[in-house]
């Protein structure tokens, strides 16, 4: 009668315990490997997004400068103002270059470590820290970024505006990307 009672209380053998431990270890290592791969993928995507944001910011500024009628540049204060003969944000031309009353002034400025912009009816006000960022979260190195007027109007040819943006595309360690472009101005340019 003792034998049946012992058979009911049978425990786990050492072999079964080792096999279960090995299987759980393999599953755990697979989960860790998957987690680390996902984190590396997300980090690479974040760096790629920062590059794309930097390209989009430069495209935003360059397109409006090229399409502008008049340009005001202040390299010391790091801003540029563009008189735009277009209706709203729809890129529909007014076709009234002599009429300044229906124009807009697009203003860009490097404030702190951000590229900010605003739209006004006159050229009077400047961009402030409260204005919208061209690309939200884009870190601009203010010491190495600028707007510069080259070749003022005259016999040497049309004026050009140099735009240089140095943006951080990766943190820890800091990695920066520099974009530099020279844009031909259609209208008047004033330094």
N, C-alpha and C positions, 0 to 999 in steps of 0.2 A: 503494500500500500504506500510505501514511501516513494517508490519510483515515479508514479504518476504526478505526485505533488512537486517533485524536483523538475520534471519536464515542463510544467506550467510556468515556473519561475526562471526559465532559461534566459540568460542575458545576451549581450552582443559580444561576438567573438572579437579578438584582437585584429584579425584579418578584415572583418567588416568595418571596424572602426578606422583602420588605416585607409581602406578604400574610400570611405565616405570623406575622410579628411583630404585625401588627394583630389577627389572630384570637386570638393568645395574650394580648394586652393586654385585649381585650374579655372573654375568659374570666376573666382575673385580676381585672378590675374587678367582674365579676358576683360572683365569690367574695368579694371584700372587702365588697361591698354586702350580700350575704347574711349574712356574719359580723357586720357592724355592726347589722343589723336584729335578728338573734338576740340579741345582747348587750343591746340596748335593751329587747327583749321580756322577757328574763330579769330585768333590773333592775326593770322595772315590776312583774313578778310578785313579786319579792322584797319590794318596798314594799307590795304588796297583802297578801302573807302576814303581814307585820308588823302591818298593821292588823287582820287577822283574828285573829291571836294576841292582840292587845290586847283586842278584843271578847270573845274566849273567856275570857280571864283575868277580866275584869269580870263576865261571866255566871257563872263558877265561884264567885266570891266572893259575888255578890249573891244567887244562888239559895240558897246555904246559910245566909246571914244571914236571909233571909226565912223559911226553913223552920225556923230554930233556935228553941229554947225559951228559952234564956237567952243573953245577950250580955255579954261583958266586953270593954271597950275601953280601950286605953292609947294616947292620941294622941302622948304624948311619945316612947314607944318604938316607935310605929308598928306595933302589932299589935292583932288582934281575935281573941277566942276565942268559939266558938259551941257551946253544948250542943245536941247533936243527938239526938233521940229516934227514931233510925232504925237499922235493922240493916245494918251494914257499908256498903259502897258501892252497895248495891242500891236505895236510896231506898224501902225498905219500912218503914213506920212500926211502931214497937213498940207504940204506943197505950198507953203507961204513963207519962204525964207526971209523975206523982208519984213514980215509982221512978227515982232517979238512977243506980242500980247498973248498969242495962243501957244507959245512954246513952254516947255518944261525944262527945269534945270535938274540934272541928275548929278548928285554929289557923292563922291567916294572919299573916304578918309581912313587912315590907319590910326586907330584910337586904342591905346594900350597894346594888346596882342590880338586885336580883331580888325578885320576889314569891314567897315560899316558903310552904309549908304542911305540916302534919302532922296525924295523927289519934292521940289518946291517950284513955285511959280516965278520966283526971282532968284538972282544969284547971291543975295545978301547973306543969308545964314550959312553956317558951316555945319558939317557933320558933327554930332555929339555922341557921347557914350550911350545915350538912350536910344539911338537909332538902330535899325535892324542890321544884323550881320548879313553879308553877302552869302556866306555859307555858315550856318550855325555850327559852332563848336570848332571852327577852323582856327588853329593857333598860328598867328602871323608873327614872325620875328621882326619887330618894329625897327630894330637897329640896322637891319640889312634889306629892308623893303622900301621902295620909294616910287614916286611919280616925278618925272623930269622932262621939261620941255627942251628939245634940241632944235637947232636950225631955225631960229625965229624967222618969220616971213621976210622975204627979200629975194635978191637975185640968186641966192644959193639953192633955192628950191623950196618946196612946201615944208611947213613945219612938221616935226614928228614929236610924239610923246613916248618916252621910254617908261615902261611899267615893269617893275621888278617885285616879285613876291617871293619871299623865303618863308616857307611854311613847314611846321613840324609834322612829319608823317609817321613817326614812331616814338614812343616814350620808353625810357629805361632800356638801353641807352638812347639818348636823344638823336634822332636822325632827321635831317632837314632836306627839303627839296627846294631848289631855286628855279623859278621861271622868269625869263626876261624876254620882253618883246618890244619892238619899236613900231609904232603905229603912225601912219600918215594921216594928218588932220585935213579934213575937207575945207573947213572954214577958217576963221581967225583963231589964233592961239596967243595967249597972253601969259607971261610969266609973272 
